[in-house]
Amino acid sequence: MGPFKNYIFLWLTIILVWTSAGSDGFKPPGRFRESSALVGNRLYFFGSQNTAQQRDNIYLDVTLSTLNATIPSWFMSNSIPANFLLASSWVGGPNKNTIYLLNHLNTSNGDSNNTVVYSFDTVTTTWSTPNISGQIPLSRQQFQAVNDTNGSNVNAPTPRIDFTATLLNNGLILYIGGVAGVGTIYMSEIPTYNTNNNSWNTMFATGDTLNSRSCHTAVLSPDGHVIIYGGVISDSTDQSQVLASLDTTVNPYKWSIKPIIGSNSPPSLSYHSSDIVGAFMILAFGVMMADNSFNNLNNLNSKIYLLDTRNYTWVTSTSTSPNSPHPQNPTVTQIQTVIASNSDSLSTGAIVTIPLVLIAVLAIAGFIGYWFYKKKKQNDIIRIAGSKFDGSM
């Protein structure tokens, strides 16, 4: 009975893991101009320019051992107290478990001349309005906030919007791209702010030439490269499916355009989110290009994409990355991944129905197998008893 029990236990485990995937059982619709912030293994997304999602507070489980772009685990959390769009977020608090949102709108979704700030405690999942002292700056939109080494928030010095702000490990903040006045800013001209001594400078990067862009994203990889993707390009011939890295370990910094390789490359995106978890960059949401532009704000992306920054390869799962170890015997999670990776075209109803059918089929198979096992055992007992009776033993 031992091997048979182990067989049944394995399949029941696979079914339970599979049917529990998706956590809250929902897939968030596409959105754009949302804010994102990482706390622990939860990647939070707040608001959207879409009216229906401006109070949304959702998060993605980004545990690297199970992170899968095909079957992401989404959860809902407590809604934002006010409508939020074109906002910025950063993580702070004594234990780095509080997320702060800065918005340019008031609670009735009207333009405000004052900065609107809310804080979200990720432990108690509660919202509050923090007490802020000092001179409060005028409200703004389409900006980026980052934490300096002291946990303070810093903003860009020059008039620009839709740029990226990336904090390096040495305390420098790099402001890349964006729009100033009537045009986009050269990608080779990078203002830097030194949070250690509160000084500004400009770095002129070398290497590959990137078209000016705005509404792109940027993350810092563990090896000191600022990786950007997508954005609205000033030259319409560039479809913005551009992946590039800025090497900040050399002086001057050096741009390098990377080829699009891998099994799960993203489309051209703008107004999307990008975050780094371990060695993996996670792209989420945003507007997809249509008719050579991003003007169709209904052409939204609802998927996530994973980039292994160690080799710049797009992957479907962190466990199947080329740099990840591959055990000879597949685990339950890997079996689940293989099954689900062939289900992209299935409808939601089919995805729900298939596990139920599998449970029924396996239950029947298990019952039949167990019946045959009991029948064989009874026949063996009868045969042994008969042998003793006629003296053949």
C-alpha positions in Angstrom: 0.0 0.0 0.0 3.0 2.3 0.5 3.8 3.1 -3.2 0.1 3.4 -4.0 -0.4 5.9 -1.2 2.6 7.9 -2.3 1.3 8.1 -5.8 -2.1 9.4 -4.7 -0.5 11.9 -2.3 1.7 13.3 -5.1 -1.3 13.9 -7.5 -3.4 15.3 -4.7 -0.6 17.7 -3.9 -0.3 18.8 -7.5 -4.0 19.4 -7.7 -4.1 21.4 -4.5 -1.2 23.6 -5.6 -2.7 24.1 -9.0 -6.2 24.9 -7.8 -4.8 27.3 -5.2 -2.7 29.2 -7.8 -4.0 32.7 -8.4 -4.6 33.2 -4.7 -7.5 35.6 -4.5 -8.8 34.0 -7.7 -8.8 37.2 -9.9 -6.7 38.7 -12.6 -6.5 42.5 -12.5 -7.5 44.2 -15.7 -5.0 46.3 -17.6 -4.1 49.8 -16.3 -1.6 52.5 -16.9 0.2 55.3 -15.0 -0.1 53.3 -11.8 2.4 53.5 -8.9 4.3 50.5 -7.6 6.3 49.7 -4.5 8.0 46.6 -3.2 7.8 45.5 0.4 9.2 42.0 1.3 7.8 39.6 -1.3 4.8 41.7 -2.1 4.9 44.1 -5.1 2.1 46.6 -4.6 0.3 48.6 -7.4 -1.8 51.7 -6.6 -4.3 53.6 -8.7 -4.4 54.1 -12.5 -5.4 56.7 -15.0 -8.4 54.5 -15.7 -11.3 55.9 -13.6 -12.4 52.5 -12.5 -9.1 51.6 -10.9 -8.0 54.8 -9.3 -8.6 53.5 -5.8 -7.2 50.0 -6.5 -4.6 48.6 -4.1 -3.5 45.2 -5.4 -0.3 43.2 -4.9 1.6 40.5 -6.7 3.4 37.7 -4.8 7.0 37.9 -6.1 8.5 35.1 -4.1 11.3 34.1 -6.4 11.0 30.3 -5.8 7.5 30.4 -7.3 7.2 33.6 -9.4 5.7 32.7 -12.8 4.6 35.2 -15.5 2.0 32.7 -16.9 0.2 32.1 -13.6 0.9 35.1 -11.4 -0.5 35.2 -7.9 -2.5 38.4 -7.4 -4.1 39.6 -4.2 -6.4 42.5 -3.3 -5.8 44.8 -0.3 -7.5 47.7 1.3 -8.5 50.4 -1.2 -6.9 53.8 -1.3 -9.0 56.4 0.6 -9.0 58.7 -2.5 -8.7 58.5 -6.2 -5.0 58.3 -7.3 -3.5 58.7 -10.7 -0.2 60.2 -12.0 1.1 59.7 -8.4 4.4 58.5 -7.0 5.2 56.1 -4.2 8.1 55.2 -2.0 8.8 52.9 1.0 9.8 54.3 4.4 9.0 54.1 8.1 11.1 52.7 10.9 10.8 49.1 9.6 10.6 49.9 5.9 7.1 48.5 5.7 5.1 51.7 5.1 4.3 52.9 1.6 3.7 56.6 1.0 1.8 58.0 -1.9 2.1 61.5 -3.2 -0.7 62.8 -5.4 -1.7 66.0 -7.2 -5.4 65.5 -6.7 -7.7 66.1 -3.8 -10.1 63.5 -2.3 -12.8 64.5 -4.8 -10.4 63.9 -7.7 -10.0 67.6 -8.5 -6.8 69.4 -9.0 -5.2 70.6 -5.8 -2.6 73.2 -5.0 -1.5 71.2 -2.0 0.4 68.0 -1.9 -1.8 65.1 -0.9 0.0 62.4 1.0 -1.3 59.1 2.3 0.6 56.3 4.0 -0.2 52.6 3.9 0.9 50.2 6.7 1.6 46.9 4.9 1.5 45.0 8.2 -1.9 46.2 9.5 -3.1 47.0 5.9 -4.5 50.4 7.1 -4.3 53.8 5.5 -3.6 57.1 7.3 -2.7 60.7 6.6 0.7 61.5 8.0 1.5 64.7 9.9 4.0 66.7 7.8 5.9 69.7 9.0 8.0 72.3 7.2 7.1 74.1 4.0 4.9 71.9 1.9 5.8 72.2 -1.9 3.2 72.8 -4.5 1.5 69.7 -5.8 2.7 68.1 -9.0 2.1 65.1 -11.3 4.1 62.8 -13.6 7.1 62.8 -11.4 9.2 60.1 -9.6 10.1 59.9 -5.9 12.9 57.8 -4.5 14.4 57.3 -1.1 17.9 58.6 -0.4 20.2 56.8 2.1 18.5 58.6 5.0 15.0 57.7 4.0 14.2 61.2 2.7 12.3 62.0 -0.5 14.0 63.9 -3.3 12.6 65.5 -6.5 14.2 66.4 -9.8 15.6 70.0 -10.2 14.8 70.8 -13.8 11.3 71.3 -15.3 10.6 67.8 -16.7 7.9 65.2 -16.6 7.6 61.4 -17.3 11.3 60.8 -16.4 12.8 58.0 -14.3 14.7 58.5 -11.0 17.1 55.7 -9.9 19.1 55.6 -6.7 22.6 54.1 -7.0 24.3 52.3 -4.1 26.7 55.2 -3.8 23.9 57.6 -3.0 23.6 59.2 -6.4 20.2 59.7 -8.0 20.1 59.5 -11.8 17.3 61.3 -13.7 16.9 59.8 -17.1 14.9 61.0 -20.1 11.5 62.7 -19.8 10.0 65.8 -21.4 11.1 69.4 -20.8 9.2 72.2 -22.4 8.3 71.2 -25.9 10.7 68.3 -26.4 12.2 65.1 -25.0 15.5 65.1 -23.2 18.7 63.4 -24.6 19.3 60.1 -22.9 23.0 60.8 -22.9 22.6 63.9 -20.7 21.9 62.6 -17.2 21.5 65.0 -14.2 22.7 63.4 -10.9 21.9 64.4 -7.4 24.3 63.4 -4.6 22.3 62.6 -1.5 25.5 62.5 0.6 26.4 66.2 0.2 23.2 67.6 -1.5 25.0 68.6 -4.7 24.0 68.4 -8.4 26.0 67.4 -11.4 25.5 66.2 -15.0 26.9 63.0 -16.4 27.3 62.7 -20.2 27.0 59.0 -21.0 28.8 57.3 -23.9 28.1 54.0 -25.8 25.1 53.2 -27.9 22.8 56.1 -29.0 19.3 55.9 -27.6 16.4 57.9 -29.0 15.0 60.4 -26.5 12.0 59.1 -24.7 9.5 59.6 -21.9 7.1 57.4 -19.9 9.7 54.6 -19.8 10.8 52.7 -16.7 14.2 52.1 -15.1 15.5 49.7 -12.4 18.9 49.2 -10.8 20.3 45.6 -11.3 22.5 44.0 -8.6 25.6 44.5 -10.7 25.2 48.3 -11.0 23.4 48.6 -14.3 20.3 50.9 -14.8 18.0 48.9 -17.1 15.3 50.8 -19.0 12.5 49.5 -21.2 9.9 51.1 -23.5 8.5 54.6 -23.4 7.2 57.1 -25.8 9.8 57.8 -28.4 10.4 61.1 -30.2 11.2 59.2 -33.4 8.2 57.2 -34.4 10.3 54.7 -36.4 11.5 53.3 -33.0 8.7 51.0 -31.8 10.0 51.4 -28.2 10.5 47.7 -27.8 13.9 48.8 -26.6 15.8 47.2 -23.8 19.0 49.0 -22.7 21.3 49.2 -19.8 23.5 52.0 -18.4 26.7 50.7 -16.9 27.4 52.9 -13.8 30.5 51.1 -12.8 32.5 52.9 -15.4 33.3 56.7 -15.8 31.7 58.1 -17.8 28.6 55.8 -17.7 28.0 53.8 -20.8 24.8 52.9 -22.6 24.3 49.4 -24.2 21.2 48.4 -26.3 20.4 44.7 -25.6 18.8 42.3 -28.1 15.3 41.0 -27.3 15.8 37.3 -26.5 13.9 34.7 -24.6 10.5 32.9 -24.5 8.4 35.7 -22.9 9.4 39.1 -24.4 7.0 42.0 -23.8 5.4 44.1 -26.5 6.2 47.8 -27.0 5.0 49.5 -23.7 4.6 52.9 -22.2 3.2 54.2 -18.9 4.0 50.8 -17.4 5.7 49.7 -14.1 9.1 48.2 -13.6 10.6 46.8 -10.4 13.6 44.7 -9.5 13.3 41.6 -7.3 16.6 39.8 -6.8 18.2 39.6 -10.3 14.8 39.8 -12.0 13.2 42.9 -13.5 9.3 42.7 -13.5 7.4 44.7 -16.0 3.6 45.1 -15.5 0.6 46.8 -17.1 1.0 49.9 -19.3 -0.3 50.9 -22.8 0.7 48.8 -25.8 1.5 50.4 -29.1 -1.2 50.4 -31.9 -0.9 52.0 -35.3 2.7 53.2 -34.4 1.5 55.2 -31.4 0.4 55.0 -27.8 -2.7 57.2 -28.4 -5.1 54.3 -28.0 -5.4 54.3 -24.2 -7.8 51.3 -24.3 -5.0 49.1 -25.7 -3.9 48.0 -22.2 -1.5 45.3 -21.0 -2.6 43.1 -18.2 0.3 40.7 -18.2 3.7 40.6 -16.4 7.1 40.0 -18.0 10.3 38.7 -16.3 13.8 39.7 -17.3 16.8 37.8 -15.9 19.2 40.7 -15.6 22.2 38.4 -15.4 21.9 37.5 -19.1 19.2 39.9 -20.3 16.9 37.0 -21.2 13.1 37.2 -21.0 11.7 34.2 -19.1 8.3 32.8 -18.1 9.4 31.7 -14.6 12.3 32.4 -12.2 12.6 28.7 -11.7 13.2 28.1 -15.5 15.7 30.9 -16.0 18.9 29.7 -17.9 20.9 30.7 -14.8 18.7 28.7 -12.4 19.5 25.2 -11.3 17.4 22.4 -12.9 16.9 19.4 -10.6 16.7 16.1 -12.4 13.4 15.2 -10.8 10.7 18.0 -11.4 9.1 19.4 -8.3 5.4 20.0 -7.8 5.8 23.6 -8.7 7.6 22.8 -11.9 5.0 20.3 -12.9 2.4 22.9 -12.2 4.3 25.3 -14.4 4.5 22.9 -17.3 0.8 22.2 -17.2 -0.2 25.9 -16.9 2.3 27.1 -19.5 0.3 25.3 -22.2 -3.0 27.0 -21.1 -2.5 30.5 -22.4 -5.5 30.2 -24.8 -7.9 28.8 -22.3 -10.8 30.8 -21.0 -11.3 31.5 -17.4 -14.1 29.0 -17.3 -11.9 26.3 -18.7 -9.2 27.0 -16.3 -11.6 26.6 -13.4 -13.3 23.5 -14.9 -10.1 21.6 -15.8 -8.9 21.2 -12.2 -12.4 20.0 -11.1 -12.5 17.5 -13.9 -9.0 16.3 -13.0 -10.0 15.9 -9.4 -13.0 13.8 -10.4 -10.9 11.7 -12.8 -8.1 11.1 -10.4 -10.5 10.3 -7.6 -12.2 7.7 -9.8 -8.8 6.4 -10.9 -7.7 6.2 -7.3 -10.8 4.4 -6.2 -10.5 1.8 -9.1 -6.8 1.4 -8.3 -7.5 0.9 -4.6 -10.3 -1.6 -5.5 -8.0 -3.7 -7.7 -5.4 -3.6 -5.0 -7.9 -4.9 -2.3 -9.2 -7.5 -4.8 -5.7 -8.8 -5.5 -4.9 -8.9 -1.8 -8.1 -10.9 -1.1 -7.4 -13.3 -4.0 -3.8 -13.8 -2.6 -5.3 -14.6 0.9 -7.8 -17.1 -0.6 -5.1 -18.8 -2.7 -2.8 -19.1 0.3 -5.7 -20.5 2.4 -6.6 -23.0 -0.3 -3.0 -24.2 -0.6 -2.9 -24.9 3.1 -6.2 -26.8 3.0 -5.2 -29.2 0.3 -1.8 -29.7 1.9 0.2 -28.2 -1.0 2.1 -26.1 1.4 
